[in-house]
């Protein structure tokens, strides 16, 4: 039997040795090229799927506009009316759009918030008390945001540390916040005396209402937060698999509480916007906003089970619902018929999500085998 010739070449009769493996390629924190390719392919597939869903939503929006043009051709033939109508739709979508941004984060994180409408009402009522208005517009804005964030954090505290089911915790908060708002306002409408606050809904910049700009800024910040920050990645991780997120080192309880605080922040901003629109606040304002926000997020592709969703999709969902409302209004149709159509759309969207999820699961299971 011959040994190695000293140059590293295997001697005759001995099996060839595989080349040495660089430990840096297999060490923790240095994934192999095959793993990186798999992750990139997965992210690319998810991005492509989101683009497809958004394109479908845009197609639905175009179809609604086409229906309006067919049913009211005399209106849609006037370009000035069309532009003003578009601004009306965007203004109609602005307040609920801001609430939906916060709701999207909560649902992606695996939760639900049924108290957003009540939080908007409580923040609006508290901001329009005589004592608060004595501090001017700045005091009103600060109060609305502080109250809303505080209530949102209480929701998160009850859910994450109190281990209450999100549905029960936020349902209880809905009742409590509405009751507190009615107690503070004595069930009366409180008028806003601040010209700065009232001007938010009335004023325009470059012909576009300020409310639309506020929605655009909130949506843009939400998109960056979800897609370009660690907070957004942790939100998706927590919603996708809580146990895996915990094992990865994420403080799931703290993150969940922050998600509800973020939802409260959006509700505080929406409270100021809604107060500006009506130049007043009352305990009954923002009624059923929670259902509209959840519906818009679902239509936009956000999974109710958590782990997936986009700000752009949710925003398109809000605009679609606002367009439906506008379409029914210009055709003189009843609110009851509008609600029935909205309900049908929500059911259809959930069914599509379920069937698509089952199809993807079956495809993955077949590939594993």
C-alpha positions in Angstrom: 0.0 0.0 0.0 1.4 3.4 -1.0 1.1 6.5 1.0 0.7 10.1 0.0 3.4 11.5 -2.2 3.7 14.6 0.0 2.1 16.9 -2.4 -1.4 16.4 -1.1 -2.3 13.9 -3.9 -4.0 10.7 -2.7 -2.0 7.6 -3.0 -3.1 4.8 -5.3 -5.8 2.6 -3.8 -7.1 5.2 -1.4 -10.4 7.0 -1.9 -10.1 10.6 -3.0 -10.6 13.1 -0.3 -13.2 15.9 -0.7 -11.8 19.4 -0.7 -11.7 21.2 2.7 -14.8 23.1 3.7 -14.5 26.8 4.6 -16.0 27.0 8.1 -17.2 30.6 7.3 -19.7 29.1 4.8 -21.4 27.0 7.5 -21.0 29.1 10.6 -24.0 30.7 12.2 -24.8 34.0 10.6 -23.2 32.9 7.3 -25.8 30.9 5.4 -24.9 28.8 2.5 -25.5 30.0 -1.1 -28.3 27.6 -1.6 -30.1 29.0 1.5 -29.6 32.5 0.3 -31.1 31.6 -3.1 -34.1 30.0 -1.5 -34.8 33.0 0.7 -34.4 35.4 -2.2 -36.8 33.3 -4.3 -39.3 33.2 -1.5 -39.2 37.0 -1.0 -39.4 37.5 -4.8 -42.5 35.2 -4.9 -44.2 37.1 -2.1 -43.4 40.4 -3.7 -44.8 39.2 -7.0 -47.9 37.9 -5.3 -48.5 41.3 -3.6 -48.1 43.1 -7.0 -50.7 40.7 -8.6 -53.2 41.3 -5.8 -52.7 45.1 -6.0 -53.2 45.0 -9.8 -56.4 43.1 -9.3 -57.6 45.8 -6.8 -56.7 48.5 -9.4 -58.7 46.6 -12.0 -61.7 46.5 -9.6 -61.3 50.2 -9.0 -61.3 50.9 -12.8 -64.4 48.7 -13.2 -66.2 50.7 -10.5 -65.4 53.9 -12.3 -66.6 52.4 -15.6 -69.9 51.5 -13.9 -70.2 55.1 -12.8 -69.5 56.4 -16.3 -72.2 54.0 -17.7 -74.9 54.8 -15.2 -74.2 58.6 -15.0 -72.7 59.5 -18.4 -73.8 63.2 -18.2 -71.7 63.6 -15.0 -68.6 61.7 -16.1 -68.5 63.7 -19.4 -67.7 66.8 -17.3 -63.9 66.8 -16.6 -64.3 69.4 -13.8 -66.9 67.2 -12.0 -64.7 64.1 -12.4 -61.7 65.8 -10.8 -63.9 67.2 -7.9 -65.4 63.7 -7.5 -62.0 62.1 -7.3 -61.1 64.5 -4.5 -64.3 63.8 -2.7 -63.6 60.1 -2.8 -60.1 60.6 -1.5 -61.3 62.9 1.2 -64.0 60.4 2.2 -61.3 57.7 2.4 -58.8 59.8 4.4 -60.0 59.3 8.0 -60.8 55.6 7.7 -57.6 55.2 5.7 -55.5 56.4 8.6 -57.3 54.1 11.0 -56.8 51.2 8.5 -53.0 51.7 8.4 -52.9 51.0 12.2 -55.3 48.1 11.8 -53.1 46.6 9.1 -50.2 46.4 11.5 -52.3 44.8 14.2 -53.7 42.1 11.9 -50.4 41.3 10.3 -49.1 40.9 13.9 -51.7 38.2 14.5 -54.2 40.4 16.4 -57.5 42.3 15.9 -58.7 45.6 17.2 -62.5 46.1 17.5 -62.1 49.3 19.6 -60.6 51.7 17.0 -63.9 53.5 16.4 -64.5 54.0 20.1 -60.9 55.2 20.6 -61.4 57.8 17.8 -64.6 58.9 19.6 -63.0 59.1 23.0 -60.0 61.0 21.7 -62.2 63.4 19.8 -64.5 64.1 22.7 -61.5 64.5 25.2 -59.8 66.9 22.8 -62.9 69.1 22.4 -63.7 69.7 26.1 -63.6 73.3 27.2 -60.6 72.7 29.4 -58.6 71.1 26.6 -59.5 73.8 24.0 -58.2 76.4 26.4 -54.7 75.2 25.4 -55.4 75.9 21.7 -54.9 73.7 18.7 -51.6 72.2 20.0 -53.3 71.1 23.2 -56.1 69.5 21.3 -53.8 67.5 19.0 -51.6 66.5 22.0 -54.6 65.4 24.0 -56.2 63.4 21.2 -53.0 61.5 20.4 -52.0 60.9 24.0 -55.4 59.6 24.9 -55.6 57.3 21.9 -52.0 55.9 22.3 -52.7 55.3 26.0 -55.9 53.4 25.3 -54.1 51.4 22.6 -51.3 50.5 25.0 -53.8 49.4 27.5 -55.3 47.0 24.9 -51.8 45.7 24.2 -51.1 45.3 27.9 -54.2 43.3 28.4 -53.6 41.1 25.4 -49.8 40.5 25.7 -49.3 40.5 29.5 -52.9 39.8 30.7 -53.1 37.0 28.1 -56.6 38.0 27.0 -57.9 37.1 23.6 -57.6 40.1 21.3 -61.3 39.9 20.3 -62.5 39.9 23.9 -60.0 42.6 25.1 -60.8 45.1 22.3 -64.5 44.4 22.4 -64.5 45.3 26.1 -62.5 48.4 25.3 -65.0 49.3 22.6 -67.8 49.4 25.2 -65.7 51.1 27.9 -64.3 53.8 25.6 -67.8 54.6 24.2 -69.2 54.8 27.7 -66.4 57.1 28.9 -66.8 59.4 25.9 -70.5 59.6 26.6 -69.8 60.4 30.3 -67.3 63.1 29.4 -69.5 64.8 26.8 -72.7 64.2 28.8 -74.1 62.7 25.6 -73.9 66.1 23.9 -72.1 67.3 20.8 -69.0 69.4 21.6 -68.1 72.1 19.1 -64.6 72.8 18.1 -63.7 76.4 18.5 -60.2 76.2 17.0 -60.0 77.7 13.5 -56.7 75.8 13.0 -58.3 72.4 13.7 -61.5 73.3 11.7 -59.3 74.4 8.8 -57.7 71.1 8.3 -60.7 69.7 6.5 -61.6 73.0 4.8 -58.2 74.1 3.5 -56.5 72.9 0.3 -52.9 72.8 -0.9 -52.4 72.9 -4.7 -56.1 72.2 -5.0 -55.9 69.0 -2.9 -57.5 68.9 0.6 -55.1 68.7 3.5 -56.8 65.5 4.7 -55.6 63.7 1.6 -52.0 64.9 2.3 -52.3 63.6 5.9 -53.5 60.2 4.6 -50.6 60.1 2.1 -48.0 60.9 4.8 -49.4 58.3 7.3 -49.5 55.7 4.6 -46.0 56.4 3.4 -44.6 56.3 7.0 -46.5 53.0 7.5 -45.1 51.5 4.3 -41.5 52.4 5.3 -42.1 51.1 8.8 -43.5 47.8 7.6 -41.1 47.1 4.7 -37.8 48.8 5.6 -37.4 48.5 9.3 -36.7 45.8 11.9 -40.1 46.6 13.5 -41.9 45.6 10.3 -40.0 42.4 9.9 -40.7 41.5 13.5 -44.4 42.3 13.0 -44.5 39.8 10.1 -42.6 37.2 12.1 -44.8 37.5 15.2 -48.0 37.2 13.0 -46.6 34.3 11.0 -45.4 32.1 13.9 -45.3 33.4 17.5 -43.2 30.5 18.8 -40.6 30.8 16.1 -40.5 34.6 16.7 -39.9 34.0 20.4 -37.1 31.5 19.7 -35.5 34.0 17.3 -35.1 36.4 20.2 -38.1 38.7 19.6 -39.8 40.1 22.7 -43.3 39.1 21.5 -45.2 40.6 24.4 -43.6 44.0 24.1 -43.9 44.0 20.3 -47.6 43.1 20.6 -48.2 46.0 23.0 -46.4 48.4 20.7 -48.6 47.3 17.7 -51.7 48.3 19.6 -50.1 51.5 20.7 -49.4 52.2 17.0 -53.0 51.5 16.2 -54.0 54.0 18.9 -51.6 56.6 17.4 -53.4 56.3 14.1 -56.8 56.6 15.9 -55.6 59.8 17.5 -54.7 61.3 14.2 -58.0 60.2 12.7 -59.8 61.8 15.7 -58.4 65.2 14.9 -59.2 64.7 11.2 -62.8 63.7 11.9 -63.3 66.5 14.4 -62.1 68.9 11.7 -64.6 67.5 9.2 -67.6 68.0 11.5 -66.1 70.9 13.5 -67.4 68.9 16.5 -67.0 65.7 18.4 -69.5 63.3 20.1 -69.5 59.9 21.7 -71.3 58.4 18.7 -68.7 59.5 16.1 -66.6 57.0 14.1 -69.4 54.4 14.4 -68.5 51.0 12.9 -65.0 52.2 11.9 -63.6 49.0 13.1 -65.6 47.0 10.6 -64.6 49.3 7.7 -61.0 49.2 8.7 -60.9 45.4 9.0 -62.8 45.0 5.7 -60.5 47.3 3.8 -57.4 45.4 5.2 -58.9 42.1 4.2 -59.8 43.3 0.7 -56.2 44.6 0.4 -54.9 41.1 1.0 -54.1 41.1 4.7 -54.5 37.6 6.2 -56.8 37.5 9.2 -54.5 34.8 10.6 -51.6 37.2 10.5 -48.2 37.1 8.9 -49.0 38.8 5.6 -50.3 42.1 4.4 -49.4 45.4 2.7 -50.1 49.0 3.3 -50.7 49.7 -0.4 -53.2 46.9 -0.6 -55.1 48.2 2.5 -55.1 51.7 1.1 -56.6 50.4 -2.2 -59.2 48.6 -0.2 -60.2 51.8 1.5 -60.4 53.6 -1.8 -62.5 50.8 -3.3 -65.0 51.1 -0.4 -65.1 54.9 -0.7 -65.7 54.6 -4.4 -68.6 52.2 -3.8 -70.1 54.7 -1.3 -69.7 57.5 -3.9 -71.1 55.3 -6.7 -74.3 54.5 -4.6 -74.7 58.2 -3.7 -74.6 59.6 -7.2 -77.1 56.9 -8.3 -79.4 57.6 -5.4 -79.2 54.1 -4.0 -79.9 53.3 -0.3 -77.4 52.9 2.4 -78.9 49.4 3.1 -78.1 48.2 -0.4 -74.6 49.6 0.0 -74.0 47.7 3.2 -75.2 44.5 1.6 -72.8 44.9 -1.3 -69.9 45.6 1.2 -70.8 42.5 3.2 -70.8 40.4 0.0 -67.4 41.8 -1.0 -65.9 40.9 2.5 -67.2 37.4 2.3 -65.8 36.9 -1.2 -62.4 38.2 -0.1 -62.2 35.9 2.9 -63.3 32.9 0.8 -60.6 33.7 -1.8 -58.0 33.9 1.0 -59.0 30.5 2.4 -59.0 28.7 -1.0 -55.7 30.3 -1.9 -54.1 29.4 1.4 -55.3 25.8 1.0 -53.9 25.6 -2.6 -50.5 26.9 -1.5 -50.4 24.5 1.4 -51.2 21.6 -0.8 -48.5 22.7 -3.3 -45.9 23.0 -0.6 -46.7 19.6 0.9 -46.5 17.9 -2.6 -43.1 19.5 -3.1 -41.8 18.3 0.2 -42.7 14.7 -0.6 
